[in-house]
Amino acid sequence: MPSPLVSPVAIPTVWIEKTIVQDRPDRNEGPNRLGAALWSPQRSADGRDIYANMRAVKSGDLVLHLIDNDAITGLSTVETAADESFTGVAGSAWADRPCYRVPLRDFCQLDPPLRREWFFSDSEIAEQLRSLSAQPRSRGLFYNSKLELNQGAYLTEAPQSLIQALDLAYLRHTSKHIEGLPPTLSASEEVEEDEGQEPAERPLAQVRRAWMYAPGEKAAYWDEFYEEGVMALGWNNLGDFKDYQTIQDVRQALNRIAVNGKDQAKNARMCFDFTFTMQPGDIVYVKRGQHMIIGRGIVEGDYSYDAERKPYTHLRSVRWTNRGEWRWLEQLPQKSLTEWTNYPDALQKVEALFSPQAANSDQSPPPVISVSRREPFTIDNACEGLFLEREAVARLLETWRAKKNLIIQGAPGVGKSYVARRLAYALMGYKDPTRLRTVQFHQSYGYEDFVQGYRPTEKGFALRDGVFMTFCKRALNDPDEFYVFVIDEINRGNLSKILGELMLLIESDKRHSDWGVKLAYAEKAEERFYVPENVFILGMMNTADRSLAVVDYALRRRFSFATVTPAFGSATFRSYLLAAGVEGAVADKIIVRMSELNQAIATDTTNLGRGYCIGHSFFTPSAKGAYDEAWYNQVVNNDIVPLLEEYWFDQPELVGQWQAKLTS
């Protein structure tokens, strides 16, 4: 007898619903909530039939829900075909208009959600998606060939290969498949394994990302960021970005403070990527406008938040490898931060703009400014805007020259970074950012980052010099010049772990080859390292951070300390405010009210003390303008009050009293 026919396994059609859920009551609750139904107008506002796919949906189909342009959060099953007699939900933009409604059932929520960067930023999966988008039958996907979400495209059919690519991305990040997908649509990863052995766990892909970045409008802060070795973002009034768990949290916070009422999805993406997606080792290209590239660098540090820094409080340390001007014929992104990882052709072109050494090596030093082009920088130049007496600055420089190591300490907003940079140039005698290097210590910073250690390469591991050792080698080859190494938040790191042998070698009387030592990772016994005598170290400490460790006596003995205090009582502070455009009455109010507040903080020796007094830089405009009462109140409410809430966290009534007093 002939064998009985075996019915083929039916593969359901899968659809992608791309919808906005935030601030839409109908998608959050009730019969038309996410996972309970699909619904849309029957025609667009101009009469086009762009929702035709709603009529193609049939019972048993599957729907993946991509919400708020951010993540796929669940999967549902279609219960019945579309109801074409449905009218739009009251209160929505399509109220009382002819609409389609497709009932859904068996909603499975993905935990965690499938984030869009998981499939767009994985190089292997991204290539699959890009190839799929180029096929003639794939024009109706929810994304385009640039791996950007298509506008509109509420409901799109997903080919089997697309679903398998999405499931593969989810599998790689969670070690499990998308819940609810039938096996015929699930991804499979074949792993070669010996018989009788457990399959090896597949490591997550390590992607080196590329970013296009604008350092302020028209690259206004490029010089400053280049000198400091940082990149930064604004949105200061959001506080620490790490306090937000998801991109939706960031978006909601931005929407609450948006003055134009526009949805802040794109800005939320920038903030979230800067904090969580960007990683040390990523490449950053710097742009000015939409047709000029002005720099290139390598991300070195994790995200950090500095509440007292102006104008931007959100930072990452970057080693800038190139600086100049290169014309870019195509249009660059308008956003301040855009990931370029998925544009290989553009990346190849932009790398070709730089020298072969810079394009292939992350160790190229910044160009040296010639003697003829140096800009002299005297003590008088340093005193401009410091609100310090000339004699005090001169004494600081004299102490620093003798000790070699100086720490500037002070409360939030006293301008420690500003003071440090001006002192560094005054010590050099000229303004030369190529001989100034800045890093920021943190809890995970180590000896390997600072001095020397093994780093992963394409062929395994290689011994690499850390940032300080590289800096010292440059100084050693240029003995007639002063080099300044600035360490921000010097007491945030584990100093013994970071410095190692340098705890001895940085002493002023040990700056000679006679004191050279073999470093922990040195490969040859005869290799000896010492800190050159033309290297000067400048540390910075925030005296009001409760989380900071106390600097041990071993380090205190090797550094001189200088305290920067608030300048509200300075004779030149009021003149500075008036020259910057602050109204006279407002300037007087700043001086009187903030002096009173600092007096209260200083006398509260139980909880606070002088180390917690609030600095003047909160009220120092960076450019001339009209600074009135409204500006003053904004600074108080957005910057000063949140700081007081942290200071007096257990005395909210006292915070309220001071807020009322400051703004009255």
Secondary structure, 3 states (H helix, E strand, C coil): CCCCCCCCCCCCCEEEEEECCCCCHHHHCCCCCCCCEEEEECCCCCCCCCCCHHHHCCCCCEEEEEECCCEEEEEEEECCCCECCCECCCCCCCCCCEEEEEEEEEEEEEEEEEEHHHHHCCHHHHHHHHHHHCCHHHCCCCECCCCCECCCCCEEEECHHHHHHHHHHHHHHHCCCCCCCCHHHCCCCCCCCCCCCCCCCCCCCCCCCEEEECCCHHHCCHHHHHHHCEEEECCHHHCCHHHCCCHHHHHHHHHHHCCCCCCCHHHHHHHHHHHHHCCCCCEEEEEECCCEEEEEEEECCCCEECCCCCCCCEEEEEEEEEEEEEECCCCCCCCCEEECCCCHHHHHHHHHCCCHHHHHCCCCCCCCCCHHHCEECCHHHHHCCCCCCHHHHHHHHHHHHHHCEEEEEECCCCCHHHHHHHHHHHHHCEECHHHEEEEECCCCCCHHHHCEEEEEECCEEEEEECHHHHHHHHHHCCCCCCEEEEEECCCCCCHHHHHCCHHHHCCHHHCCHHHCECCCCCCCCCCCECCCCCEEEEEEEECCCCCCCCCCHHHHHHCEEEEECCCCCCCCHHHHHHHCCECHHHHHHHHHHHHHHHHHHHHCCCCCCHHHCCCHHHHCCCCCCCECHHHHHHHHHHHHHHHHHHHCCCCHHHHHHHHHHHHC
